[in-house]
Amino acid sequence: MIGRLSGTLVEKQPPQIVIDAGGVGYEVDVPMNTFYQLPATGSPVSLFTHLVVREDAHLLFGFASRDEREAFRRLIKVSGVGARIALAILSGMTCDELAVAVAAEDIKRLSAVPGIGKKTAERLVLELRGKLATGALLATPGGLPLATTPDEKSDIVSALLALGYNEKEAAAAVKPLPADVGVSDGVRLALKNLMKG
């Protein structure tokens, strides 16, 4: 299994890129959330990867973070969700948005992704509930940072989960918070929202 790939980014044709590693050009399919974070061609890049082996092809998928790769791996285990659909899901929403949509049983949001019907969305909720982590820090340790700062709201959700609230309660408490709220203030405000509920 190829778990990580580091080299020079030589081509960008969404959703596929080519990374030159030691003189070998690896074709890697990436979700758009990772694609938007890539540096210019000719720059060094490092991605977490997942290799899918089929009878007719070996397909390499790349991700900016371990959390994104883990979400991909969980998605492809869901009946009816292949690698291409998993890539579409992670292109349409971040790992944290996916986790919140699953926790909130937001069938409408999930079925808005191309290739996902209502039945598949319901299956995603059923099979992934409680299995998706929030708070992905999108950077490659020891490699090229590929993203901005982590989402403050996901840190707030993580703090609420650590305090014993379930994912649905945490997601509902965080939803009305202002976008620029800090973690400590956000937790305080979210706890007030929970107390009102």
C-alpha positions in Angstrom: 0.0 0.0 0.0 1.3 3.5 -0.9 0.4 5.5 2.2 2.2 8.8 1.4 3.7 10.4 -1.7 6.1 13.3 -1.8 7.7 14.9 -4.8 7.3 17.7 -7.3 3.9 18.7 -8.6 4.2 18.6 -12.4 0.6 18.6 -13.7 -2.8 19.9 -12.4 -5.9 18.8 -14.4 -8.7 18.5 -11.8 -9.4 16.1 -10.3 -6.1 14.5 -11.4 -2.6 15.7 -10.7 0.8 14.2 -11.5 3.5 14.1 -8.8 7.1 13.3 -9.9 8.7 11.2 -7.2 12.2 10.0 -8.0 11.8 10.3 -11.7 8.4 8.4 -11.8 5.2 10.4 -12.5 2.4 9.2 -10.3 -1.2 10.1 -11.5 -3.2 10.9 -8.4 -6.9 11.7 -8.2 -7.7 14.3 -5.4 -10.9 15.7 -4.0 -11.4 19.4 -4.9 -10.9 20.5 -1.3 -7.3 19.1 -1.6 -6.9 20.5 -5.1 -7.7 24.1 -4.1 -4.8 23.9 -1.5 -2.1 22.6 -3.9 0.9 24.8 -4.7 1.9 25.9 -8.2 3.3 23.3 -10.6 7.0 22.8 -10.1 6.6 23.1 -6.3 7.2 20.3 -3.8 4.1 18.6 -2.5 3.3 15.8 0.0 0.0 14.0 0.1 -1.5 11.1 2.1 -2.6 8.4 -0.3 -4.9 5.5 -0.7 -4.4 2.9 -3.5 -7.4 1.2 -5.0 -6.6 -2.0 -6.8 -9.1 -3.3 -9.4 -8.9 -6.0 -12.1 -8.5 -3.3 -14.8 -6.6 -0.6 -12.9 -4.6 0.6 -10.0 -5.9 4.0 -8.9 -4.1 6.3 -6.5 -6.0 8.9 -4.5 -4.4 11.8 -2.6 -5.5 13.8 0.4 -4.2 16.9 2.2 -4.8 15.3 5.6 -5.0 12.0 7.4 -8.6 12.9 8.4 -9.6 13.4 4.8 -8.0 10.0 3.8 -9.8 8.3 6.8 -13.1 9.8 5.7 -12.5 8.5 2.2 -11.7 5.0 3.5 -14.9 5.0 5.6 -17.0 6.2 2.7 -15.8 3.5 0.3 -16.8 0.8 2.8 -20.4 2.0 2.6 -22.5 -0.2 0.2 -23.1 1.6 -3.1 -20.3 4.1 -2.6 -17.3 3.6 -4.8 -14.1 5.6 -4.9 -15.5 8.1 -7.5 -18.5 8.9 -5.4 -16.4 9.2 -2.3 -14.2 11.6 -4.2 -17.3 13.6 -5.2 -18.5 13.7 -1.6 -15.2 15.0 -0.3 -15.1 17.5 -3.2 -18.5 18.9 -2.2 -17.9 19.2 1.5 -15.1 19.1 4.0 -14.5 16.2 6.4 -16.1 18.3 9.2 -19.1 19.2 7.1 -19.6 15.6 6.3 -19.3 14.6 9.9 -21.8 17.3 10.9 -24.2 16.3 8.1 -24.1 12.6 9.2 -24.5 13.5 12.9 -27.4 15.8 12.1 -28.9 13.2 9.7 -29.0 15.9 7.0 -30.2 13.7 4.1 -30.9 16.8 2.0 -27.3 18.0 2.3 -25.9 14.6 1.6 -28.1 13.9 -1.4 -27.1 17.2 -2.9 -23.8 15.6 -3.9 -23.8 14.3 -7.5 -24.3 10.5 -7.6 -25.9 10.4 -4.1 -29.6 9.6 -4.0 -31.9 9.6 -1.0 -31.3 5.9 -0.3 -27.5 6.2 -0.5 -27.7 9.3 1.8 -29.7 7.4 4.3 -27.2 4.5 4.1 -24.3 7.0 4.7 -26.0 8.3 7.9 -26.8 4.8 9.1 -23.3 3.3 8.5 -21.1 6.4 9.3 -22.9 7.7 12.4 -20.3 8.1 15.2 -17.5 7.0 13.0 -16.3 10.3 11.5 -13.9 12.6 13.3 -14.2 16.3 13.2 -11.5 18.9 13.7 -9.2 17.9 10.8 -6.0 19.8 10.8 -5.1 20.1 7.1 -1.4 20.0 7.1 1.1 17.3 6.3 3.4 16.7 9.2 7.1 17.1 8.1 6.0 18.0 4.6 4.5 21.0 2.8 1.6 22.6 4.7 -1.3 22.5 2.4 -4.0 24.5 4.1 -5.0 27.4 6.2 -5.8 27.2 9.9 -8.1 24.5 11.2 -11.8 25.2 11.4 -12.5 26.8 14.8 -16.1 25.5 14.8 -14.8 21.9 14.5 -12.6 22.5 17.5 -15.7 23.7 19.4 -17.6 20.6 18.3 -14.7 18.4 19.5 -14.7 20.1 22.9 -18.4 19.6 23.3 -18.1 15.9 22.4 -15.3 15.6 25.0 -17.7 17.1 27.5 -20.2 14.3 26.9 -22.6 15.9 24.4 -23.5 13.8 21.4 -22.7 14.8 17.8 -26.3 16.0 17.0 -26.4 18.2 20.1 -22.9 19.6 19.5 -23.7 20.4 15.8 -27.0 22.1 16.7 -25.3 24.2 19.4 -22.5 25.3 17.1 -24.7 26.2 14.1 -25.8 29.6 15.3 -22.3 30.8 16.4 -20.6 33.6 14.4 -18.1 32.4 11.8 -15.2 34.3 13.4 -15.7 33.1 17.0 -12.7 31.8 19.0 -12.7 28.3 20.5 -13.0 29.4 24.2 -15.8 31.9 23.5 -17.4 29.5 21.1 -17.5 26.7 23.7 -19.0 29.1 26.2 -21.7 30.3 23.8 -22.4 26.8 22.6 -22.9 25.6 26.2 -25.4 28.5 26.7 -27.2 27.3 23.6 -27.3 23.8 25.0 -28.7 25.0 28.3 -31.5 26.9 26.5 -32.4 23.7 24.6 
